[in-house]
Amino acid sequence: MLAALFIAFSVVFVAEFGDKSQLLTLTLATKYRALPVLIAITAATMVLQALSVGVGGALGASLPTSFINSLAAAAFLGFAIWTLVDSDDDDDVETSPTFTPRRVIVSVASMFFLAELGDKTMLSSMTLATDRNLFGTWLGATLGMVAADGLALLLGKYLGDRIPRRAIRYGSAAVFFVFAALMLFDVLR
């Protein structure tokens, strides 16, 4: 089990760097408190890695990735539009009447889960689960992803304190539009 945990942690930690969900975490960390974002990515990762380890490498090639990517592209397009329409530049998001930690956790977990579906980290843990201890693979992959995204969270908090909200809003919307376009391109390819 320890070997599976270490291998899965290492593979997923490295694979997550520069990944869309890590960039999503960085973006969300500039807008929300760290704890709800960390809870959300941890919960989404636990479920996602359980799903990928459960499915295993044997079925990995037969997953309908074009459908999943179409769904994720539509979601990211929606996130981009929502980000542009949400004009809370002058207000503190966390003191607005619509902000609740629960709402942030559900929103962030949903975005994160969709961003990771069919991604290289999910496919990596599926492959690792084919011939390694399932619990060790799940735990290692979960910890590896949360560790990598935790670093993005810290960087996002650092940047969020130094960059004007308007710039963060437009930058976030641009990142979401790029993810939507990349996923749509992948579907059409």
QUIUR-V836384 format. One record per backbone hydrogen bond with DSSP energy under -1.0 kcal/mol. CO is the residue of the C=O (numbers start at 0). NH is the residue of the N-H. If there is no record, write none. Layout:
co:CO nh:NH
co:CO nh:NH
//
This chain:
co:0 nh:4
co:1 nh:5
co:2 nh:6
co:3 nh:7
co:4 nh:8
co:5 nh:9
co:6 nh:10
co:7 nh:11
co:8 nh:12
co:9 nh:13
co:10 nh:14
co:11 nh:15
co:13 nh:16
co:15 nh:18
co:18 nh:22
co:19 nh:23
co:20 nh:24
co:21 nh:25
co:22 nh:26
co:23 nh:27
co:24 nh:28
co:27 nh:30
co:27 nh:31
co:32 nh:36
co:33 nh:37
co:34 nh:38
co:35 nh:39
co:36 nh:40
co:37 nh:41
co:38 nh:42
co:39 nh:43
co:40 nh:44
co:41 nh:45
co:42 nh:46
co:43 nh:47
co:44 nh:48
co:45 nh:49
co:46 nh:50
co:47 nh:51
co:48 nh:52
co:49 nh:53
co:50 nh:54
co:51 nh:55
co:58 nh:61
co:62 nh:64
co:63 nh:67
co:64 nh:68
co:65 nh:69
co:66 nh:70
co:67 nh:71
co:68 nh:72
co:69 nh:73
co:70 nh:74
co:71 nh:75
co:72 nh:76
co:73 nh:77
co:74 nh:78
co:75 nh:79
co:76 nh:80
co:77 nh:81
co:78 nh:82
co:79 nh:83
co:80 nh:84
co:81 nh:85
co:91 nh:94
co:95 nh:98
co:99 nh:103
co:100 nh:104
co:101 nh:105
co:102 nh:106
co:103 nh:107
co:104 nh:108
co:105 nh:109
co:106 nh:110
co:107 nh:111
co:108 nh:112
co:109 nh:113
co:110 nh:114
co:111 nh:115
co:112 nh:116
co:115 nh:118
co:118 nh:122
co:119 nh:123
co:120 nh:124
co:121 nh:125
co:122 nh:126
co:123 nh:127
co:124 nh:128
co:125 nh:56
co:126 nh:129
co:132 nh:136
co:133 nh:137
co:134 nh:138
co:135 nh:139
co:136 nh:140
co:137 nh:141
co:138 nh:142
co:139 nh:143
co:140 nh:144
co:141 nh:145
co:142 nh:146
co:143 nh:147
co:144 nh:148
co:145 nh:149
co:146 nh:150
co:147 nh:151
co:148 nh:152
co:149 nh:153
co:150 nh:154
co:151 nh:155
co:152 nh:156
co:153 nh:157
co:154 nh:158
co:155 nh:159
co:156 nh:160
co:158 nh:161
co:158 nh:162
co:163 nh:167
co:164 nh:168
co:165 nh:169
co:166 nh:170
co:167 nh:171
co:168 nh:172
co:169 nh:173
co:170 nh:174
co:171 nh:175
co:172 nh:176
co:173 nh:177
co:174 nh:178
co:175 nh:179
co:176 nh:180
co:177 nh:181
co:178 nh:182
co:179 nh:183
co:180 nh:184
co:181 nh:185
co:182 nh:186
co:183 nh:187
co:184 nh:188
//
